[in-house]
Amino acid sequence: MRATTVDRPEGRGSAVWRFLRGPRFVDLPLRAFALVMGLTAFVPGAFELDEPLYVALTAAAYVLIVVAPFLPLSVVVASAALSGVFLWQYPDFENMSTEALILATAVLFSYMRWWAAGAGTLALLAYQVAATAQNGLDGGVPGLIDLGYGWLTTCLVGVAAGFVERRIQREITRREQAARENARALETMRMRFTSDTHDTISHSLCTEAAIIRTLGRAPHAPGADRMITELALVNAEATKRLRQLVARLRADAPESAHVGLRAEARLLVSAIEDGTAAGGVRLSTTVGALPEHASPAVGTHFTGFILELATNVIRYATPGTASTIAVAAEQATPTRVVVRYTSVNSADAPLTEVPRSLSTRAEAVGGSCTVSADPQGRVVVTVTHPLELVATEIDSEIATEAVPVRDDFAAASQATPGELSPTAQGDSASVAGAALPGTAGHAGTAADAVTVGDAGPVGAAGPAGSGTTVHAGHSHRRLEGRRA
């Protein structure tokens, strides 16, 4: 059911009430005060004479008192003129026009219209001088004290009302700005969550679905163990990323500016070992000395390097042979360390080119990626990642944190055709794209190749007849003509 209260025309009573209460929060109290002062006209003895002119001038003064909060500047002019007329006609009687003048001046002070309020004050002072000159009731020192006290107390109330209104408006503005910022933050979080979900979970699910379809068509095809291993890695990484995304939605989830690099390495190695064990792949991992704390950017690249190496070793190492991945930090200077990632695996053919995705990431962070062979002829891929050690406050204690020496990964991804897409930077922890071979009896197709994350092939070159296709910033291998 659609609500119509917003679009419904405002009633006459509501419009009248809005006019009476005024646009400001302090208008209603000031107008109520003026109304009470105006109602004193009905008090017995309010009119000292029965002369029509006296009654008319006094009644007009009471009307001006009531109107003063609505039209303060006009009332200042009218009451100043009326005070002069009353003083000229009845100098020995109490002049109520001065009360209207004082109240209108106080209202101008509440609006912080200093020049207009000053003009009202000067008009009151001119009236007192004229009353003194004519020996009127408000003349001399007693009249000055009486009018001055009334002006001071009433105008102080007006000034206080003005500052209260200003404080209220500032608080309203602050809260409105905070509400807009919260709305923008919520929208940003929603868009980031949607983007991260698409860039990570969707890719992982597509990879898992493609691997499962291939295994379903040919469960005993060559390379099935590798695909099972990669499926386990993809699933483990997708689960981890999903937990991270869900944790961001918690209202009490703190935004940590630091990453426990050693703890991250242990979790990552555990996931890799579990995944390789599920597929029967002989991959061992070694974690050496590492900085305890690191910035989020360092953690992102750290995870990306290891997963790119692990996934490609699993995919391209010779079946049945042992492979290793080692990571350790070497002290270069007192304020700088170099994290070295090394993968060693046997391959059917030597690797003649540096893996493009690893090289792009390494160069973007100020490191390098090299390919060599050990004495046994195994492929050795080495990535260096320089880090700077800085002192920072972590959990109310001064500790050392590893930060990037340089981080041009996003710019490098955009500037170099065929490299990683900008969105892949936030997904560098994802498992590399899965290249699925054709099943028994048919060649692999483009539909069998699914890209997840930002890794490219590492290890031995693919078999003859296989080609590497670079598309939309992600690397994936399309194996054609391979049969069971």
Sequence and secondary structure as in RCSB ss.txt:
>XXXX:A:sequence
MRATTVDRPEGRGSAVWRFLRGPRFVDLPLRAFALVMGLTAFVPGAFELDEPLYVALTAAAYVLIVVAPFLPLSV
VVASAALSGVFLWQYPDFENMSTEALILATAVLFSYMRWWAAGAGTLALLAYQVAATAQNGLDGGVPGLIDLGYG
WLTTCLVGVAAGFVERRIQREITRREQAARENARALETMRMRFTSDTHDTISHSLCTEAAIIRTLGRAPHAPGAD
RMITELALVNAEATKRLRQLVARLRADAPESAHVGLRAEARLLVSAIEDGTAAGGVRLSTTVGALPEHASPAVGT
HFTGFILELATNVIRYATPGTASTIAVAAEQATPTRVVVRYTSVNSADAPLTEVPRSLSTRAEAVGGSCTVSADP
QGRVVVTVTHPLELVATEIDSEIATEAVPVRDDFAAASQATPGELSPTAQGDSASVAGAALPGTAGHAGTAADAV
TVGDAGPVGAAGPAGSGTTVHAGHSHRRLEGRRA
>XXXX:A:secstr
    TTTS   HHHHHHHHHH SSTTHHHHHHHHHHHHHGGGSTTS S   HHHHHHHHHHHHHHHHTTTSHHHH
HHHHHHHHHHHHHH TTS  THHHHHHHHHHHHHHTT HHHHHHHHHHHHHHHHHHHHTT TT HHHHHHHHHHH
HHHHHHHHHHHHHHHHHHHHHHHHHHHHHHHHHHHHHHHHHHHHHHIIIIIIHHHHHHHHHHHHHHH TTSTTHH
HHHHHHHHHHHHHHHHHHHHHHHT TT    S EEHHHHHHHHHHHHHHHHHHHT  EEEEE    SEE HHHHH
HHHHHHHHHHHHHHHHS TT  EEEEEEEEEEETTEEEEEEEEEE  SS   S  HHHHHHHHHTT EEEEEE T
T  EEEEEEEEEEEEEEEETTEEEEEEEES   HHHHHHHSTTS  HHHHTTTTS   EE    TTS   GGGEE
  SS    SS   TTEEEEEETTEEEEEE S   
